[in-house]
Amino acid sequence: MADVVLKNVSKSYGDRVQAVKSVDLEVRDKEFVVLVGPSGCGKSTTLRMVAGLEEISEGEIYIDKQIVNDIPAKNRDIAMVFQNYALYPHMSVYENLAFGLKLRRYPKKEIDRRVREAAEILGLCKGDMLSRKPKELSGGERQRVAVGRAIVRKPKVFLFDEPLSNLDAKLRVQMRMELQKLHNRLQCTMIYVTHDQVEALTLGDRIVVMRDGLIQQVADPVNLYESPSNKFVAGFIGSPPMNFLKGTILSENGSYFFYDRGIKLRLLPQHHSKISAYRNKSVVFGIRPEDIYDKIFAQDARPEFTITATVDMVEPMGSEIYIYLNAGNNSFVARVSNQDTATVNQDLQMVFDMSKAHFFDPESEEAIF
């Protein structure tokens, strides 16, 4: 296995389009790193530059301490799994798995050993699976073959470009588990691209959030969720996304409050030192839906953490309920127990867990704390 390092890597198409802008990233040996972001953010272009399928405009890429800028894709010792599987329709599963090794003139016994080893790992040995053609396989089975074709190569680095996006929801969950098991078994370096933040949170040792060709934050899933570096990351990671309320910071009798029409919430003492620079100034207050409670079910329902809000919509989700509310100029959603009996147009007392509060500068959108 190997590490992958990108130093000041950029990709431009002509003078007008800069797809990737000065990316610095280190993927450690045996690490599973996920690049995530909305469509057009540059994540797939970054992956393709690592693979050698796109030329870089600026910067350097290293694989296993060797600079690979001028090394063609076939000589980089990487294996890539694509969104559309890229299987040969006229070949059997066995032939698809073996094809890359045949091109490299591996001995027949070694090819057979590697193919059957990969097939065993991925559950492709059942019945006549190895003799079937791709059209005879389900979407999940085709994806396993595509992954198996990468495994038989035993590359230094595995690259995945949105490999699960063509699968239905249930199969995607199943394949996520399979990929986690595969990484644990092979102990290999993997770089994975997706637009699905749930995939990113469940798969990655570390997650790279991208936007407009720039890296916004690199962190493990817990830190990314609990300590987003800016408003974009906070809103992109999490489902439902973080609530953002616009208001002003007030100072009264040594305490600080977030205030807007219909909302007044006291900040905790540990927040005072960093929020003091925003006294009497506008801020964006962020809080996740699971950190807002119906007063009936709240453990700490002190008045300074409680507001009155009107229910706009109730969305049952089985084990929980999403309640969409408004208060003054702001709207927000709370994720509560399915025991809650909230109804549309009802006024509720909603309690905010201010220990989970986030504040962002309204201009730069950077986190204040």
C-alpha positions as CSV (number, residue, x, y, z in Angstrom):
1,M,0.0,0.0,0.0
2,A,1.0,3.6,-0.2
3,D,0.3,7.2,0.8
4,V,-1.0,9.8,-1.7
5,V,0.0,13.5,-1.5
6,L,-1.3,16.4,-3.4
7,K,0.7,19.7,-3.3
8,N,-0.9,22.9,-4.6
9,V,-2.8,20.9,-7.3
10,S,-5.0,22.9,-9.7
11,K,-6.9,22.1,-12.8
12,S,-8.1,24.6,-15.4
13,Y,-10.0,24.3,-18.6
14,G,-8.9,27.2,-20.7
15,D,-8.9,30.7,-19.1
16,R,-12.4,30.7,-17.8
17,V,-13.0,27.5,-15.9
18,Q,-10.9,26.5,-12.9
19,A,-12.3,23.2,-11.7
20,V,-9.8,22.6,-8.8
21,K,-7.9,25.3,-7.0
22,S,-4.7,24.8,-5.1
23,V,-5.6,21.6,-3.3
24,D,-3.2,20.4,-0.6
25,L,-4.1,16.9,0.7
26,E,-2.3,14.0,2.3
27,V,-3.9,10.5,2.3
28,R,-2.1,8.3,4.7
29,D,-1.1,4.7,4.0
30,K,-4.1,2.3,4.6
31,E,-6.5,5.2,5.1
32,F,-10.0,5.5,3.7
33,V,-10.5,9.1,2.6
34,V,-13.8,10.3,1.2
35,L,-14.1,13.4,-1.1
36,V,-17.6,14.8,-0.8
37,G,-19.4,17.9,-2.1
38,P,-22.1,19.0,-4.4
39,S,-22.0,18.4,-8.2
40,G,-19.4,20.5,-9.9
41,C,-17.2,21.0,-6.8
42,G,-14.1,19.4,-8.3
43,K,-14.1,16.1,-6.4
44,S,-14.2,13.8,-9.4
45,T,-11.7,15.9,-11.2
46,T,-9.3,15.6,-8.3
47,L,-9.7,11.9,-8.2
48,R,-9.1,11.6,-12.0
49,M,-5.9,13.7,-11.6
50,V,-4.7,11.2,-9.0
51,A,-5.5,8.4,-11.4
52,G,-3.7,10.0,-14.3
53,L,-6.9,10.4,-16.4
54,E,-6.7,14.2,-16.2
55,E,-3.5,16.3,-16.6
56,I,-2.9,18.7,-13.8
57,S,-2.5,22.4,-14.6
58,E,-0.3,23.2,-11.5
59,G,1.2,21.4,-8.6
60,E,2.5,17.9,-7.8
61,I,1.0,14.5,-7.0
62,Y,2.9,11.8,-5.2
63,I,2.0,8.2,-4.8
64,D,4.2,6.1,-2.5
65,K,6.7,9.1,-2.2
66,Q,7.2,9.2,-6.0
67,I,6.0,12.1,-8.1
68,V,3.6,10.9,-10.8
69,N,2.8,14.0,-12.8
70,D,4.3,12.6,-16.0
71,I,3.6,8.9,-15.3
72,P,0.7,7.6,-17.4
73,A,-2.3,6.1,-15.7
74,K,-1.4,2.5,-16.6
75,N,1.9,2.8,-14.8
76,R,0.7,4.4,-11.5
77,D,-0.2,1.2,-9.8
78,I,-3.7,2.3,-9.0
79,A,-7.1,0.7,-9.7
80,M,-10.3,2.7,-10.3
81,V,-13.9,1.7,-9.9
82,F,-16.3,3.8,-11.9
83,Q,-19.9,4.8,-11.5
84,N,-21.1,2.9,-14.6
85,Y,-19.1,-0.3,-13.7
86,A,-17.3,-0.3,-17.1
87,L,-17.7,-4.1,-17.5
88,Y,-17.1,-5.8,-20.9
89,P,-20.6,-7.1,-21.9
90,H,-19.4,-9.9,-24.1
91,M,-17.1,-11.4,-21.3
92,S,-18.1,-13.6,-18.4
93,V,-17.5,-12.5,-14.8
94,Y,-14.4,-14.6,-14.7
95,E,-13.1,-13.0,-17.9
96,N,-13.9,-9.5,-16.7
97,L,-11.9,-10.1,-13.5
98,A,-9.0,-11.7,-15.4
99,F,-8.7,-9.3,-18.3
100,G,-6.4,-6.7,-16.7
101,L,-4.0,-9.4,-15.6
102,K,-4.0,-11.0,-19.0
103,L,-3.0,-7.7,-20.5
104,R,0.0,-7.6,-18.1
105,R,0.9,-11.1,-19.1
106,Y,0.6,-12.7,-15.7
107,P,0.9,-16.5,-15.7
108,K,-2.4,-18.4,-16.0
109,K,-2.1,-20.0,-12.5
110,E,-1.5,-16.6,-10.9
111,I,-4.4,-15.2,-12.8
112,D,-6.7,-18.0,-11.7
113,R,-5.5,-17.7,-8.1
114,R,-6.1,-14.0,-7.9
115,V,-9.5,-14.2,-9.6
116,R,-10.8,-16.9,-7.3
117,E,-9.4,-15.1,-4.3
118,A,-11.2,-11.9,-5.2
119,A,-14.4,-13.8,-6.1
120,E,-14.3,-15.4,-2.6
121,I,-13.9,-12.1,-0.9
122,L,-16.8,-10.6,-2.7
123,G,-19.2,-13.6,-2.7
124,L,-19.0,-14.2,-6.5
125,C,-18.3,-17.9,-6.2
126,K,-21.8,-19.0,-5.7
127,G,-23.3,-21.3,-8.3
128,D,-22.4,-20.4,-11.9
129,M,-21.8,-16.7,-11.1
130,L,-18.3,-16.6,-12.6
131,S,-19.6,-17.9,-15.9
132,R,-22.4,-15.3,-16.2
133,K,-22.4,-12.3,-18.5
134,P,-22.9,-8.8,-17.0
135,K,-26.5,-8.6,-18.4
136,E,-27.4,-11.6,-16.3
137,L,-26.3,-9.9,-13.0
138,S,-28.1,-7.5,-10.7
139,G,-26.8,-4.0,-10.1
140,G,-25.1,-5.0,-6.8
141,E,-23.5,-8.0,-8.5
142,R,-22.1,-5.9,-11.3
143,Q,-20.7,-3.5,-8.7
144,R,-19.0,-6.4,-7.0
145,V,-17.4,-7.5,-10.2
146,A,-16.2,-3.9,-10.8
147,V,-14.6,-3.9,-7.4
148,G,-13.2,-7.4,-7.9
149,R,-11.5,-6.3,-11.1
150,A,-9.7,-3.7,-9.0
151,I,-8.8,-6.2,-6.2
152,V,-7.1,-8.7,-8.5
153,R,-4.6,-6.0,-9.5
154,K,-3.4,-5.6,-5.9
155,P,-2.7,-2.0,-6.5
156,K,-1.1,0.5,-4.2
157,V,-4.2,2.7,-4.2
158,F,-7.9,2.1,-4.8
159,L,-9.9,4.9,-6.3
160,F,-13.8,5.0,-6.3
161,D,-15.8,7.5,-8.4
162,E,-19.4,7.5,-7.0
163,P,-19.6,3.7,-7.4
164,L,-22.9,3.3,-5.6
165,S,-24.9,6.1,-7.2
166,N,-26.7,3.7,-9.7
167,L,-28.0,1.4,-6.9
168,D,-31.3,1.6,-5.1
169,A,-31.4,2.8,-1.5
170,K,-31.4,-0.6,0.2
171,L,-28.6,-2.0,-2.0
172,R,-26.5,1.2,-1.4
173,V,-26.6,0.5,2.4
174,Q,-25.6,-3.1,1.8
175,M,-22.7,-2.2,-0.5
176,R,-21.5,0.5,2.0
177,M,-21.1,-2.3,4.5
178,E,-19.3,-4.5,2.0
179,L,-16.9,-1.7,1.2
180,Q,-16.2,-1.2,4.9
181,K,-15.5,-4.9,5.4
182,L,-13.3,-4.9,2.3
183,H,-11.2,-2.0,3.6
184,N,-10.8,-3.7,6.9
185,R,-9.8,-7.0,5.3
186,L,-7.4,-5.6,2.7
187,Q,-5.9,-2.8,4.9
188,C,-5.4,-0.7,1.7
189,T,-5.3,2.9,0.8
190,M,-8.7,4.0,-0.6
191,I,-9.9,7.4,-2.0
192,Y,-13.6,7.6,-2.5
193,V,-15.7,10.3,-4.2
194,T,-19.4,10.8,-3.5
195,H,-22.0,13.6,-3.3
196,D,-23.9,11.7,-0.6
197,Q,-22.9,13.0,2.9
198,V,-24.4,9.9,4.5
199,E,-22.0,7.7,2.5
200,A,-19.1,10.0,3.5
201,L,-19.9,9.9,7.2
202,T,-20.3,6.1,7.3
203,L,-17.3,5.1,5.2
204,G,-14.5,7.6,5.7
205,D,-11.7,7.6,8.2
206,R,-11.4,11.2,7.2
207,I,-13.7,13.3,5.0
208,V,-12.6,16.1,2.6
209,V,-15.5,18.5,2.0
210,M,-15.1,20.5,-1.3
211,R,-16.9,23.4,-2.8
212,D,-16.2,25.4,-6.0
213,G,-12.8,23.6,-6.5
214,L,-11.6,24.4,-2.9
215,I,-11.2,22.2,0.1
216,Q,-13.4,23.6,2.9
217,Q,-12.5,21.2,5.7
218,V,-10.7,17.9,6.3
219,A,-11.6,16.0,9.5
220,D,-12.8,12.7,10.8
221,P,-16.6,12.2,10.8
222,V,-17.3,13.1,14.4
223,N,-15.2,16.4,14.3
224,L,-16.7,17.3,11.0
225,Y,-20.2,16.9,12.3
226,E,-19.6,18.6,15.7
227,S,-17.1,21.3,14.7
228,P,-17.7,22.5,11.2
229,S,-15.3,25.2,10.1
230,N,-17.8,27.2,8.2
231,K,-21.5,27.6,7.4
232,F,-21.2,25.6,4.1
233,V,-19.8,22.5,5.9
234,A,-22.3,22.8,8.7
235,G,-25.2,22.9,6.2
236,F,-23.9,20.2,3.9
237,I,-23.1,17.6,6.6
238,G,-26.1,16.2,8.4
239,S,-29.6,15.2,7.6
240,P,-31.8,17.1,8.0
241,P,-29.2,19.9,7.7
242,M,-28.3,22.3,10.4
243,N,-30.7,25.1,11.1
244,F,-29.5,28.7,10.5
245,L,-31.2,31.6,12.3
246,K,-30.3,35.2,11.6
247,G,-30.2,37.6,14.5
248,T,-28.1,39.9,16.7
249,I,-25.9,39.4,19.8
250,L,-27.0,41.4,22.8
251,S,-25.2,42.0,26.1
252,E,-27.2,42.3,29.3
253,N,-26.0,42.2,32.9
254,G,-22.8,40.3,32.0
255,S,-24.6,37.8,29.8
256,Y,-24.9,37.4,26.1
257,F,-28.1,36.6,24.2
258,F,-28.9,35.7,20.6
259,Y,-31.9,37.9,19.7
260,D,-34.4,38.3,16.9
261,R,-38.1,39.0,16.8
262,G,-39.7,36.2,18.7
263,I,-36.4,34.7,19.8
264,K,-34.2,35.4,22.8
265,L,-31.7,32.7,23.8
266,R,-28.9,33.0,26.4
267,L,-25.4,31.9,25.5
268,L,-23.4,29.8,27.9
269,P,-20.4,31.4,29.7
270,Q,-17.8,29.4,27.8
271,H,-19.0,31.2,24.6
272,H,-18.6,34.8,26.0
273,S,-15.0,35.4,25.1
274,K,-15.3,34.6,21.4
275,I,-18.8,36.1,20.9
276,S,-18.0,39.4,22.6
277,A,-16.5,40.9,19.4
278,Y,-20.0,40.5,17.9
279,R,-21.9,42.5,20.5
280,N,-24.7,44.4,18.9
281,K,-23.8,42.9,15.5
282,S,-25.5,40.4,13.2
283,V,-24.6,36.8,13.4
284,V,-25.9,33.4,12.0
285,F,-26.9,31.0,14.8
286,G,-26.6,27.4,13.8
287,I,-28.1,24.4,15.7
288,R,-28.9,20.9,14.5
289,P,-32.5,19.5,14.5
290,E,-31.7,16.9,17.2
291,D,-30.6,19.6,19.6
292,I,-34.0,21.3,19.7
293,Y,-36.6,19.7,22.0
294,D,-40.4,20.0,22.7
295,K,-40.5,21.4,26.3
296,I,-42.7,18.5,27.3
297,F,-39.8,16.1,26.7
298,A,-36.8,18.3,27.5
299,Q,-34.7,17.6,30.6
300,D,-33.5,21.2,31.0
301,A,-36.3,23.6,30.1
302,R,-35.1,26.9,31.6
303,P,-36.9,30.0,30.2
304,E,-33.6,31.5,28.9
305,F,-33.2,28.5,26.5
306,T,-36.9,28.3,25.5
307,I,-38.9,30.1,22.8
308,T,-42.5,29.9,21.5
309,A,-42.8,28.7,17.9
310,T,-45.6,27.8,15.6
311,V,-45.8,24.4,13.8
312,D,-45.8,24.7,10.0
313,M,-45.6,21.0,9.1
314,V,-45.2,17.6,10.8
315,E,-43.3,14.9,9.0
316,P,-43.5,11.4,10.5
317,M,-40.3,9.4,9.8
318,G,-41.1,6.2,11.7
319,S,-39.0,6.1,14.8
320,E,-38.9,10.0,14.9
321,I,-40.7,13.0,13.7
322,Y,-39.5,16.2,12.0
323,I,-41.4,19.3,13.1
324,Y,-41.0,22.3,10.9
325,L,-41.6,25.5,12.9
326,N,-41.3,29.3,12.7
327,A,-40.7,32.0,15.2
328,G,-40.5,35.7,14.2
329,N,-38.4,36.0,11.1
330,N,-36.9,32.6,11.3
331,S,-37.9,29.0,10.4
332,F,-36.3,25.8,11.7
333,V,-36.8,22.1,12.0
334,A,-36.6,19.9,15.1
335,R,-36.1,16.2,15.1
336,V,-38.1,14.7,18.0
337,S,-39.4,11.4,19.3
338,N,-42.3,9.8,17.6
339,Q,-44.2,10.1,20.9
340,D,-44.6,13.8,20.2
341,T,-48.1,14.8,19.3
342,A,-47.5,18.2,17.7
343,T,-50.0,19.4,15.1
344,V,-50.0,22.0,12.4
345,N,-50.6,25.6,13.6
346,Q,-50.0,24.6,17.2
347,D,-47.8,26.9,19.4
348,L,-45.1,24.9,21.1
349,Q,-42.5,25.7,23.7
350,M,-39.2,24.6,22.1
351,V,-36.0,24.2,24.1
352,F,-32.6,24.8,22.6
353,D,-29.5,22.9,23.8
354,M,-27.2,25.9,23.8
355,S,-24.1,23.7,24.6
356,K,-24.5,22.6,20.9
357,A,-24.8,26.1,19.5
358,H,-22.7,27.2,16.5
359,F,-22.3,30.8,15.4
360,F,-21.0,32.0,12.0
361,D,-19.9,35.4,10.7
362,P,-22.6,36.6,8.3
363,E,-20.1,38.0,5.8
364,S,-17.3,35.4,5.7
365,E,-19.5,32.5,6.9
366,E,-16.6,31.2,8.9
367,A,-17.3,29.6,12.3
368,I,-17.0,32.0,15.3
369,F,-16.6,29.1,17.6
